[in-house]
């Protein structure tokens, strides 16, 4: 592959990536249209819009670079690199501004979200209403900071039904059944951790109390709108240690059992000439599939490190020099000298 072909491929790949991002944005807009934005200042700011705009920009920039590489047009290539430089500078400036005015952005986001609470269930704001219901139901939260935001912005003693832990006719006026976690904090933590949401502690306590009162798993799951498997797992977890708290563990769980580790050590001690690949194949025959590096790590724990014999040449460089010197010295010897040299068939 030549340099020109490599450049063409290099410019064509971003275009494919832009097509993929644009496709994801269109799919979100069509299938997940109910997830509207919560911001009233930026009504078009949503996940689908961001994906479509980003994908379109990448496609256009990639097309300019690809066309310039195919036609070897200097103006198009220069335009491509200038646009990339501008995008890179804008990203750096945006990051600096965000980290510098992080508190101001946080306050503005809170105020903007609070303004959206006053438009809940009003005419022409069905998307905003559905978005708040979906977010509060999925994240199990109520309000921007807490449930008092709904009371202040709507001048009412009622909160939306999505704020209720237990769905009942009087839940919207009973503070004891409302979620206590803030929406903004939960969204920030979920974005920062990149992990799935956990069940709030207040909901765990409610489920345990309902179980103590004699309610069944299905009844509890229907009452609190939680999956049946989650209720069963929580009750089982509460029965063993007597707590619903999440235990912190370190590292990734091991994929190899203690029995398999002992087998590796036993086989290695029995036959030291076995390699890690041989032990890996032996484990695979018994139904344990692990990587070769995992076998090597387990061998190192038992002090069974592999050793490879060093490949030493027959003649070192200084040996070759000495032999050449000795040969040159014998080149000018007379025939009388060679007649006095004893030879044998083994040395010839």
C-alpha positions in Angstrom: 0.0 0.0 0.0 1.5 3.4 -1.1 1.3 6.7 0.7 -1.5 8.0 -1.4 -3.6 4.8 -0.8 -2.9 5.2 3.0 -4.1 8.8 2.9 -7.2 7.9 1.0 -8.1 5.3 3.6 -7.2 7.7 6.4 -9.6 10.3 5.1 -12.3 7.7 4.3 -12.5 6.2 7.8 -13.8 9.5 9.5 -16.5 9.6 6.9 -17.7 6.1 7.8 -17.6 7.1 11.5 -19.7 10.2 10.8 -22.3 8.0 8.9 -22.5 5.7 11.9 -23.0 8.6 14.4 -25.6 10.2 12.1 -27.4 6.9 11.9 -27.5 6.5 15.6 -28.9 10.1 15.9 -31.6 9.3 13.4 -32.5 6.1 15.1 -32.8 8.0 18.5 -35.0 10.6 16.9 -37.3 8.0 15.4 -37.5 5.4 18.1 -36.7 7.4 21.3 -38.5 10.6 20.4 -40.3 10.7 23.8 -36.9 11.5 25.5 -37.2 15.3 24.9 -34.8 17.8 26.4 -35.4 19.1 30.0 -34.0 22.5 29.1 -36.4 25.3 28.0 -33.6 27.6 27.0 -32.3 25.0 24.5 -35.3 23.0 23.4 -33.4 21.4 20.5 -30.6 20.2 22.8 -31.2 16.4 23.0 -29.2 13.3 22.5 -30.6 12.7 19.0 -29.8 16.3 17.9 -26.2 16.1 19.3 -25.6 12.8 17.5 -27.0 14.1 14.2 -25.1 17.4 14.2 -21.8 15.6 15.2 -22.3 13.0 12.6 -23.1 15.5 9.9 -20.0 17.6 10.7 -17.7 14.6 10.7 -19.2 13.4 7.4 -18.7 16.8 5.7 -15.1 17.2 7.0 -14.3 13.6 6.1 -15.7 14.0 2.6 -13.5 17.1 2.0 -10.4 15.2 3.1 -11.3 12.1 1.1 -12.1 14.1 -2.0 -8.8 16.0 -1.6 -6.8 12.8 -1.2 -8.4 11.1 -4.2 -8.0 14.1 -6.6 -4.8 15.3 -4.9 -6.2 18.8 -4.7 -4.1 21.0 -2.5 -6.8 23.5 -1.8 -9.2 20.8 -0.5 -6.5 19.2 1.6 -5.5 22.6 3.1 -9.2 23.2 3.8 -9.5 19.9 5.6 -6.5 20.5 7.9 -7.7 24.1 8.6 -11.1 22.9 9.6 -9.6 20.2 11.8 -7.4 22.8 13.5 -10.3 25.0 14.1 -12.4 22.2 15.6 -9.4 21.2 17.8 -9.0 24.8 19.1 -12.7 25.1 19.8 -12.6 21.9 21.8 -9.6 23.1 23.9 -11.3 26.5 24.5 -14.6 24.8 25.5 -12.8 22.5 28.0 -10.9 25.5 29.5 -14.1 27.5 29.8 -16.0 24.6 31.3 -13.5 23.8 34.0 -13.0 27.5 34.7 -16.6 28.4 35.1 -17.8 25.0 36.3 -19.8 26.5 39.3 -21.5 29.0 37.0 -22.5 26.3 34.6 -23.9 24.2 37.5 -26.0 27.1 38.8 -27.3 28.0 35.4 -28.3 24.4 34.7 -30.2 24.3 38.0 -32.0 27.5 37.3 -32.9 26.4 33.8 -34.2 23.1 34.9 -36.3 24.8 37.6 -37.9 27.0 35.0 -38.9 23.9 33.1 -40.8 22.6 36.2 -43.3 25.5 35.9 -44.2 24.3 32.4 -45.0 20.7 33.5 -48.4 19.5 32.2 -49.0 22.8 30.3 -50.3 23.1 26.8 -47.7 22.6 24.1 -45.2 21.1 26.4 -46.1 17.4 26.2 -42.5 16.4 25.4 -41.1 18.2 28.4 -43.8 16.6 30.6 -43.0 13.1 29.3 -39.2 13.8 29.7 -39.5 14.7 33.4 -41.7 11.7 34.1 -39.3 9.3 32.3 -36.2 10.8 34.1 -37.8 10.7 37.5 -39.1 7.2 37.1 -35.8 5.8 35.6 -33.5 7.5 38.1 -35.9 7.3 41.0 -35.5 11.0 41.9 -37.8 14.0 42.5 -37.1 17.6 41.5 -33.8 19.3 40.6 -32.4 19.5 44.1 -35.3 17.8 46.0 -39.1 17.5 45.9 -39.5 21.1 47.3 -38.6 22.4 43.8 -42.0 21.2 42.5 -43.8 22.9 45.4 -42.0 26.2 44.9 -42.3 26.4 41.1 -45.9 25.2 40.8 -47.2 26.8 44.0 -48.9 23.6 44.9 -48.8 20.9 47.5 -48.8 18.1 44.9 -45.9 16.5 43.0 -46.0 14.5 39.8 -46.9 10.8 40.1 -43.4 10.0 38.9 -42.0 11.2 42.2 -43.9 8.5 44.1 -42.3 5.4 45.4 -45.7 3.7 45.8 -48.3 4.4 43.3 -51.6 5.1 45.1 -54.4 7.8 44.8 -52.9 9.8 47.7 -49.2 9.4 46.9 -48.9 12.8 45.2 -49.8 14.6 48.5 -47.9 12.3 50.9 -44.3 13.4 51.4 -43.4 10.0 53.0 -43.8 8.3 49.6 -41.7 10.7 47.5 -38.2 10.2 46.2 -35.6 12.2 48.2 -32.7 12.1 45.7 -32.0 15.1 43.4 -32.2 14.7 39.6 -29.2 16.8 38.7 -26.8 15.0 41.1 -27.9 11.5 39.9 -27.5 12.4 36.3 -24.0 13.8 36.9 -23.0 10.8 38.9 -24.3 8.4 36.3 -22.4 10.3 33.5 -19.2 10.4 35.6 -19.2 6.7 36.7 -20.5 5.3 33.4 -22.3 2.6 35.2 -25.9 1.5 35.6 -28.0 3.1 38.2 -28.4 1.5 41.6 -31.5 1.2 43.7 -31.8 4.1 46.2 -31.3 3.2 49.8 -34.8 4.5 50.7 -36.4 2.2 48.2 -34.4 -0.8 49.6 -35.6 -0.1 53.1 -39.2 0.2 51.9 -38.9 -3.2 50.1 -37.5 -4.8 53.2 -40.2 -3.4 55.4 -42.9 -4.6 53.0 -41.3 -8.1 53.1 -41.3 -8.0 56.9 -45.0 -7.1 56.8 -45.6 -10.4 54.9 -45.9 -9.1 51.3 -44.8 -11.5 48.6 -42.2 -10.8 45.9 -44.7 -10.2 43.1 -46.8 -7.9 45.2 -43.7 -5.9 46.2 -42.5 -5.7 42.7 -45.8 -4.4 41.4 -46.2 -2.0 44.3 -42.8 -0.3 43.9 -42.5 -0.8 40.1 -39.3 -2.8 40.5 -38.3 -6.0 38.6 -39.1 -9.2 40.4 -35.5 -10.5 40.2 -34.3 -7.3 41.8 -36.7 -7.7 44.7 -35.7 -11.4 45.2 -32.0 -10.5 45.1 -32.4 -7.7 47.6 -34.3 -9.8 50.1 -31.8 -12.6 49.8 -29.0 -10.1 50.3 -30.7 -8.7 53.3 -31.3 -12.1 54.9 -27.6 -13.1 54.7 -25.7 -10.2 56.2 -28.7 -8.3 57.6 -27.9 -5.2 55.6 -28.9 -3.7 52.2 -25.7 -1.7 51.7 -23.6 -2.4 48.7 -20.2 -3.9 49.6 -17.2 -2.3 48.0 -14.9 -4.8 46.3 -11.6 -4.2 44.7 -10.7 -5.2 41.2 -12.4 -7.5 38.7 -13.7 -10.9 39.9 -11.5 -13.8 39.1 -12.5 -16.0 36.1 -10.6 -19.1 37.3 -11.6 -21.2 40.3 -9.4 -22.3 43.1 -9.7 -25.9 42.0 -8.4 -25.1 38.5 -5.4 -23.1 40.0 -4.5 -26.2 42.1 -4.7 -28.4 39.1 -2.3 -26.0 37.2 0.2 -26.2 40.0 -0.1 -30.0 40.4 0.4 -30.6 36.7 3.3 -28.2 36.5 5.1 -29.9 39.5 4.5 -33.3 38.0 5.9 -32.4 34.6 8.1 -29.3 34.6 8.4 -29.4 30.8 4.8 -28.5 30.3 4.2 -25.0 28.8 1.4 -22.6 29.6 -0.3 -23.4 26.3 -0.3 -27.1 27.3 -1.8 -26.3 30.6 -4.4 -24.1 28.9 -5.4 -26.9 26.6 -5.6 -29.3 29.5 -8.0 -26.9 31.3 -10.1 -26.4 28.1 -10.5 -30.2 27.8 -12.0 -30.2 31.3 -14.4 -27.3 30.5 -12.4 -24.4 32.0 -11.7 -21.7 29.3 -9.0 -19.2 30.3 -6.4 -17.1 28.5 -2.8 -18.3 28.3 -1.6 -15.2 30.3 -3.9 -16.2 33.2 -2.2 -19.6 33.4 1.2 -17.8 33.4 0.1 -15.5 36.2 -1.0 -18.5 38.3 2.3 -20.3 37.7 4.2 -17.2 38.8 2.2 -17.1 42.1 3.5 -20.6 42.9 7.0 -19.8 41.8 6.9 -22.0 38.7 8.3 -19.5 36.3 9.3 -20.8 32.9 12.9 -20.7 31.8 14.3 -20.6 28.2 17.8 -21.7 27.4 19.9 -18.9 26.0 20.8 -19.4 22.4 24.7 -19.0 22.5 26.5 -19.2 19.2 29.2 -21.8 18.7 31.9 -19.2 17.9 32.0 -15.8 19.6 33.3 -12.8 17.6 36.7 -12.8 19.3 37.1 -16.5 18.6 36.5 -15.9 14.9 39.1 -13.2 14.9 41.7 -15.4 16.6 41.0 -18.2 14.1 41.4 -15.9 11.1 44.7 -14.5 12.5 46.0 -18.1 13.0 45.0 -19.1 9.5 46.8 -16.1 8.0 49.9 -16.9 9.9 50.0 -20.4 8.3 49.4 -19.3 4.8 53.1 -18.6 4.1 54.5 -21.7 5.6 56.8 -23.9 3.5 56.1 -27.5 2.3 58.8 -28.7 4.7 56.8 -27.4 7.6 53.6 -29.1 6.5 55.5 -32.4 6.1 56.3 -32.3 9.8 52.7 -31.7 10.8 50.9 -34.9 12.0 47.4 -35.2 10.5 44.6 -37.8 10.9 41.4 -38.6 9.0 39.3 -37.3 11.9 40.7 -33.7 11.5 40.5 -33.6 7.7 
